[in-house]
Amino acid sequence: MSNSSYRILAAGMLVTSLGRGLYIPTSIVYFSTHLQFTVAEIGLALSCAGVAAFVASVPMGSLMDATRRPRDIAIIYALLHGTAMLSLLLTHSNPMFTLVVAALGMAERGSSIARQTLVAILFESRDRVSIQARLRTIANAGISAGALVAAFALTAPTSDAQRSLIAGNALALLVLAALMFLLPARPAATMPVERPRASTALRDAPFLTLTLLNGLLSVHSAILRVGLPLWVTLNTDAPISLVAVLYGVNTVLTVLLQVKVATWAQTVPAAARTLRVSGTLTALACITLLTTHVLSDTGVLVMLFVTTVLLTLGEVTQSAGGWGLAYGLARSRAEGAYMGAFSLGVSVQDFVGPIVVTACLVGMPTAGAIIIAVTLIGVTSVIPRTVRSIGQRSPAPRQTPSHHS
């Protein structure tokens, strides 16, 4: 592992996650109170952001491969992300707002793919999942710290405070671009093999199947963000403030566990097993939610905490398993395209997951929770067969990464 490259990526992750923590609790408030857009207009803009990120994922990753200067493309993505964020402060009309938010979604996805591609290119295969886990842990800690700052700043309900927080996120992204200049300009020389075409990832049917299965398993995110708060509100007498406490439990456990769990997914077979564990844990979380129908007040509180712990364990195992498969199955010199393709499954979940979870856990609480649980168990049963269909394919060997610009 290159300690210097890791420190640079870690510093960039810390800065940008702090900025993201400033932005997340501020954005919807700013859109609705200062820009005065309706809920429907905000929802449409966010949907456009999701579609833009989905459509651009593979092309943005392929650009990382085609230029053979991934660091420079990562810098461009960071600059575009920061510029789009600043553009929010100059936006007033609804069409322009929708366009800027869509650009933000695309730029944010590009920055994420760039980081994952740099990890794939700059580090040895045995280190990649561990490094990604460490970066994720830093991100969770940074977002939490940034959100605390935002919560304090938003006690002053003025547009200037909101604009300052958004500007802080933009500044963080520009700092990220500056930090990226410290990384090696080019990856190490690879073995003289022909670079796969960008469409290779999209023609790799078993890989795309795993991408979809991984996306389905990431439904824990929608359950935690959407399903659990609605369940607490509509199906229990627990105080609404409990939702914030449950989120806090999730964040703390993620920070504590993610790096450790990543050691379970260092190879493709191990990553597949880790994903199966993830699906089982998230399915159990759905079942524990059902028990709140028949428990006393204290029992309900206990089972809500148990559900949160199970969802968190499902989250950290799904993340680790997903990284293990993505890095383990990506073809050499097409890492960017494969990282972009692997993000498609999670993109679909981000868009469809909240709708499905709302329909199931709100529209038909008992049957819906069982349907989600059974679906997840079904997904876990398909994963081993899909991995076996890929066989023992591995990326072409590469030399030890160079650490010179």
Secondary structure, 3 states (H helix, E strand, C coil): CCHHHHHHHHHHHHHHHHHHHHHHHHHHHHHHHHCCCCHHHHHHHHHHHHHHHHHHHHHHHHHHHHHCCHHHHHHHHHHHHHHHHHHHCCCCCHHHHHHHHHHHHHHHHHHHHHHHHHHHHHCCHHHHHHHHHHHHHHHHHHHHHHHHHHHHHCCCCCHHHHHHHHHHHHHHHHHHHHHHCCCCCCCCCECCCCCCCCCHHHHCHHHHHHHHHHHHHCCHHHHHHHHHHHHHHHHCCCCCCHHHHHHHHHHHHHHHHHHHHHHHHCCHHHHHHHHHHHHHHHHHHHHHHHHCCCCCHHHHHHHHHHHHHHHHHHHHHHHHHHHHHHHHHCCCCCHHHHHHHHHHHHHHHHHHHHHHHHHHHHHCHHHHHHHHHHHHHHHHHHHHHHHHHHCCCCCCCECCCCCCC
